[in-house]
Amino acid sequence: MANTKSITDKAERKKVKRAARKKAAPKAPRTAPRGSNKKKVKKLARGQSKR
């Protein structure tokens, strides 16, 4: 992404960012599903409440 910190005009900054995004190389398709390395949550015990 282009460095747009110095540009104060919002419309101008948007234009520069869009141009940079268009010029950037496309991202490779995912090899693993999204969120695959998130912590897995164990299912809690069902039925009567455990005291």
ChimeraX attribute file (.defattr): number of C-alpha atoms within 10 A of each C-alpha:
attribute: neighborCount
match mode: 1-to-1
recipient: residues
	/A:1	11
	/A:2	12
	/A:3	10
	/A:4	14
	/A:5	7
	/A:6	7
	/A:7	12
	/A:8	9
	/A:9	9
	/A:10	9
	/A:11	10
	/A:12	12
	/A:13	17
	/A:14	13
	/A:15	11
	/A:16	16
	/A:17	16
	/A:18	14
	/A:19	13
	/A:20	14
	/A:21	13
	/A:22	10
	/A:23	10
	/A:24	11
	/A:25	8
	/A:26	8
	/A:27	6
	/A:28	6
	/A:29	6
	/A:30	7
	/A:31	6
	/A:32	8
	/A:33	7
	/A:34	8
	/A:35	8
	/A:36	8
	/A:37	8
	/A:38	7
	/A:39	7
	/A:40	8
	/A:41	6
	/A:42	6
	/A:43	6
	/A:44	6
	/A:45	8
	/A:46	7
	/A:47	6
	/A:48	6
	/A:49	6
	/A:50	6
	/A:51	3
